[in-house]
Amino acid sequence: MTGGVAGPGRAAGRAAAEPGALGLAAHDRTPLVARALAGQPDTVTRGGLWALSDALTARLRADGFRRVLVRSDDPTHILRAIEGCHAVGADLWIAHTNLPDPFIEEFTRRFGIELVVGDSDRPTGVTPVAGGPARRIHMMTSGTTGEPKVAIHTLESLLSRVRSGARVSVNRAGKWLLTYQPTGFAGLQVALTAVLSHGLLVIPEERTPLGFYQAAVDHGVTQVSATATFWRSLLMVAKPGALGLRQITLGGEAVDQATLTRLRTAFPDTRITHIYASTEAGVVFAVHDGREGFPAAWLQGPVQGVELRIRDGFLHIKTPNAMRAYATEAEQPLGEDGWLKTADQCEVRDDRVYILGRQDSTINVAGSKVYPLSVERFLLGLSGVLEARVFGVPNPVAGAIVGAEVVLAEGLDPKATRMEILKACREQLPGYQVPRAFKIVDAIQVKASGKKG
């Protein structure tokens, strides 16, 4: 696919001068997607994407398809599916590519999906289900604890915060590195922001810290949105001064102070933001003050168009950008009063609210709860620790004990540093939080979502 791909006859598609829902236009030849994929063209222009979506629009109209699934890690396919489905009022499902074929086949039957969009679009032959389309966009969660849930959104709810972000001067005509899973909520937000801000989306062939870094340098990337885990990995390979970043954004997982401080040191002139967002809630809020957590004052009234509260230790959110419901779950987190119940446990300390971690990540050590994120924050704050992962290890006596893996700065003596880290843990952490299974590793596994495995 290139920027020069032609669409179908105008009678079947749209008028050439008609802009799309994403602001695309047939005559716009500026690059939108820059790919470093072996054997594929380098760029797709905005006009080229318009033509591709126009061709899909024509097919959907001709065949009467109203339920579409896109299964591809190429943002070009995802964006043309969004544009084409919106044009005809079709419902769209965005599926992760790492899901097994039998799951996708059952999924298409369950929801009556008629066309699968990807490198080659193919009809499924599935009998359509009853009920008319509603221009809904179905986003899958990361599925870290089993099959992914499916959240129902609209294009409007997905674009609401994107529009405001695209208007920020530092983001105009930027070059965005796509670090997130393209089919996930965060990856889609980055792609949509690149489209609406008239930016360039850069996709590396090699999804490793070095591969991302090299792509950023080669394409002069100016904007990077990624998990805190990704940023710690990038800082291990980046050369000082090699990246001229205008915007650094951290999302997808809670952020620790040590990582924020390291980023400010490495990029003193760059705007640094960390955001709270999820597939269910959309983008909720952004923090710009360089401190982890968010101000406790935000619990007292609306901020950035949302309301926040803590109930029984969990964060609740009221936002117009939340999903409409889960399409796959009987139990719904969105109440009739409009408050979305999250699984994120929080703690208020002084003037700040800190995210402790998700309920399903808690380690039960002989009846005491351990939040892995809290121990990771402690480890990352120790001298010489570049990365850390904390997890539960089954134990016949305590039920579980705390396990930890850490990556050390180059040149440190592993044996001596290990003793120093464990000494600090024993002196500064409660006994049940001290890692009993401790290992120094060269790298820590990262999932497709950008989070630690």
N, C-alpha and C positions, 0 to 999 in steps of 0.2 A: 504494500500500500504506500503510495506516495502522494504528495500534495497535488499532483496533476491528474489524479483519478477522476474520471468524468462520471456524473450521475446519470440517471435515466432521462427519458424525454420529459420535458417540463410539464406536460399534461398529466403525467403519472405522479410526479413528485411535487415540488413547490415552485413557486415563481422564483426566478434567479435572484431577484432583488429582495426577497422576503427573508429577514433575519430569523435565525432559529431561537429556541428557548434559551440557549447558552450564548446568544449574541453572535453566533457564527454567520458569516456571509460568503457567498460563492466567489466574490471577487478578491477576497482577502488572501494574499499569498504569503503572509508572514508566517514563519515557523511556529508550530505549537508543540510538537513532540519531537525530541531528539533522542534517537535510540542508538545504542552501541551493540545491537544484536548481530551476531555473525550471519552474513549472507542476506541481511535485510537493508533496505534503504535507510539513510541517516535520519531523514526528517519527514514529518507530516505537517502540511500547512493547515491553517484554519480553513481556507477554501477547500482543501482536499478532504478535511474531516466533514465539512458541510456536504460535499458531494457524496461521501460514503453514507452519511446519515440520510441524505435525500434518497439514495438508492434503497435503503432499508425501509424508509417511509413508503416508497412506491410498492415494495413487495408486501408490506403489511396491509396496505390498502387493497391491493389486487387479490391477495389470498384470504383476506378477512381475519388475519391472526390478531388476537387481542391479549394473548398471554405469552410472554417472551422471557427466556432465561439467557443471560450472557455468562459464559464460562471461559474466561481468558484473563491472563495477567497483563495483557496489552491494553493500556488505557484508551487507545484508539477505539478498540471494540466496545469498551464500557461506555465511552462518551457518545459514540454513534448510536448505541442502543438506547441511551437516555434520551437523546435528541429525537430519534425516530419514533420511539414509543410515545413520547410526549406529543408529537405531531398528530398521531392518530388516536390518542387516548388509551393506549394499551397499558396493561400492567406489566411491570418489569421485575424480575428476580435477578440479583447479582450473586453468583455462586463462587465460592473459593475453588481454586483449581486443584488443591490438594485433597479434596474430598473424593472418595472412591466412586468408580462408575456405577456400581449397584445402588449406592445412596442417591446419586443424581437421577438414575432411571426411576427409582421409586418416588423421588421428589417430583419429577415431571408428571408422573401419573397422578399423584396425590393432588396437585394443584392445577391439573389440566393444561400444562404448558405446551404450546403448539409449535414453537420455534426456538431452537438453541442457536445463539449467536456466538461466533468465535472466528477462528481462522477460516473455517468454511461453515456458513450458516446452513442448518439442516432442520427440516420439519421433523417432528417427533412421531406424528401419526396418532397422538393421544387424543381421545375424545374430549372436547372442551367441556368444562364444568359449567353448571348453571350460574347465572348472574353476570351482569354487564361489567365491563372494565371501568376503572376509576382513576387512571393515571397514577397508580400507587407504585412506589419503588420499595422493594423488599430487600433489606440489608441483613446479611448474616453476621452474627457475633463471631468472635474468634474461636469459640468452641473449645476453650482450654480444658474444660472438665467433661467433655463428651460431645455429642452432636451439637452443632451450632443452633442457637435460637434464631428466629427470623423476625426482625422488627419492621413494622409497616411505617414507611415515611411517604412524604410527598416531595416533589421537586422543590416546592416552596420552602418546606421545613429544612431541606438539605442546603438550600442556597441562602437562607436568611443571614447567617453569620458570615458566609463566604462573601456576600456582597459588601458588608461593612469592612471585612479584611482587605478586599480588593481595592477599596477606596483609600486605604492608608498609603500615604505618599511613598514610604519606603518599599512598598510591595508592587508599585506600578512597574510594568514591563520588566519584571525580575526573571531570573533563571532559577527554577525550582528543582531541587534534587528529590526524586521520588524514592524515599527510603522505606516507606510503609508497604504492606501487602496491598497491591492495587485494588483488590476486591473488597477490602475492609473499609470501615467508615472513615478512618483517618487518611488512608490512601486516596479515597474518593474526594475528601475535602481538599487535599493538596491539588489534585488534578483539576477540580472545579475552580479553585482559586487561581491557578495558572491560566485557565481559559478566561475568566472574568476580568483578571488584571492585565490581560494582554501580555502574559508572560510565556516563557518557554519551559516545558516540562522535560527534564533530563532523566533518562532511564539507563542505568549502567548494565552491561552484560553480566558482569561478575558481582554478585550480591554478597560481597565480603567487605570488611572495613577498608582494606586497601583498594578494592574495586570501586567502592563508593567514592573514596577520596580521590582516586585518579580521575574518575568521571567529573567530579566537581572541579578539579584543577583544569582539565582539558576544555571544559565548556564554560569556564568562568562563572560558576554557580554563585548566586548572590543570596539565595534563600534556602534554608534547610529546616524542615520540620521533622522531628524524629523523637523516639523514646530516649529517656535518660540513659538506658543501657546502650543504645546506639552511640550517643554522644561520648560516653566514656571510651567506647571502642575506637571511635574516630580520633579522639585526642591521643590515643596510643600511636597512631601512624602519621598524623598530620604534622607537617613541618611548619614552624612558626612563620607567620606572614604569608604563607602560600595561598590562603583563601581570603578573598575580599568580600566577606559576608556582610550583608546589610541587615538581615533578620535571622535570628536563631529562635526556633520554637521547640519546646519540649512538651510532649503529650503522650497519651496512651498508657502511662503508668505514673505513679507518684514520683515527685522529684525530691532529691536530697540536697541539703545545703552544700555539701562538699562538691557536688557536680556543678551547681550553679556558680560557686566561687571559682572553680577551675575554668569554666567557660568565660567568666568575666576577665580572668587573668589572661587567657589565650586570645580573647577577642574584645579588647577594651573599648572599641568604638562601635560595637555592634549592638543593635537593639535585641534584647533577650527577653523572651516571654515564655511562661509556662501556662498551659491551659488544662482545664478539666473538661473532658468530653467523653462520651460513650456512644455506642451504637443506639442505645435506648434513649438517651437524653439529648443527643446532639452535642453541639459545642455549647457549654454552659457559661464559663467565665474565663477570663485571661488575667494573669498576674504579671505585673511589670516591675515590681520593686526589688527584685533580686533576692527575695527571701522565700524559703520553702513554705508550703502551706498557703493559707489565704487569711486575710484579716477577719478577726472574730466579729468586727463591726458589721460585716456583710450578712450576719445572721439576723440583724435587727430590721432590715427592710430591703426593698428591691434594689438590685445592683446589676448593671449591664443587662437589664431587661428580664432578669430572673429573680426568683425568691429562693432562699436557702434556709433549711432548719435541720436540727439534729434530734432524732427521736430514738430512744433506746440505744444510743451510741452509733446510729447509722445516719448517713447523710440523705436527706430528702430534698427534692428539687421540684420547683414549679416553673416551667418554661414553655413558651408557645412552640418551641422547636423540638419538643419530645416526640417520640414515635406515637402513632395512634394506638398501637397494641402489638402484642406478639401474635404472629400468624400461626405459631406452632405450639403454643403453651396454653394449658388450661388455667394456670395461675398467672395473673397479670400484676406487674408492679405498679401500674398506673391506676390510681384510685379515682373514684367518681368525683372527688374534690379537686382533681387536677394535679395532685402531688405524686411525683414519681419516687418510689422507694428504691434506693440503690443498695448494693451489697457492700458498700465501702464504709468501714468503721472509722470513726473520727474521734479526736480528742482535742479539747480546748485547753490550751496552756497560755496563760497571760493574755496577750492581745492577738493570739494566732490560733487557727484551726489546722490541725495536722491530720492527714490521711494515714491511718495505721495499716490498712490493707483490706483485702476482701475477706469476707466471712469464710469462704471455702479454702482460703490459704492458711488459716490458723493452725498452729501446731499445739496439740494438747500434751503437755509434759506433766504427767502425774497429777492431772487436774488443773494445772496452771496454763493459761493461754499465752502462747508466744506468737507475736506478729513478725513474720520473717522480715518485712520491710523495716521494722524498727531496728532489728539486729544488723541488717545490711547497712542502714544509715550509720550505725556506730562504726562498723568495720571500714566503710568508705571514708570516714573521718580520720582514720589512723594514718600516720605517715607511711608512705610507701605502698599503700593499697590502692590499686587502680580500678579494680572491679571485684564484686563479691556476689555470691548467691547463697541464700540461706534456705534450708528445706528440712522437712521432717524425716527422721529415720526410725522405722519401727523398732520397738524395744519391748521385750517380754515383761519387764518389771514396770517401767514408767509409761508404757503405751507407745511413747515416742520420745526421742531425744533430738536435740538440735544438731543439724549437720551444716557445714559451711565449706564453700570453695572460694578461694581468693586468687586474684592475679596480682603479682607484685611488680613494682617498677624495676626496670632493667638495672642490673648491677648489684642488687641487694643479695645478701647471703640468705638463702631460703631457710636454713636451719635456725640461724640466729633470729631472723625476722619472725619466724613461726613462734618461737618462744616469747618474743616481745608482744605479739598480737594476743596470744593466749593469756599472757600475764595481764594485759590491759583489760581483756574480757572478764577475767576473774575478779579484778579489782573494781571494775566500774559497772558491771552488769549484774542483775540478780542471778543467783545460781542456776535457776531453771532456764535462763536465756543463754547461758554460756555454751558455745558449740562443743559438743563431746566428740563429734566426728568431724575432723578438720583436715583440709587438704589444700595444698598449694598447686595450682594448675597453670598451664600456659594460656588457656582461653576458656571461656564459658559459653556453652551452647546457647544460641539465640534462635527463637522460633520465627516463622514467616511473619508473624505479627510485629516483630521487632522487640518482643519481650523475652526474658530469660526462660529457658526450658526447665 
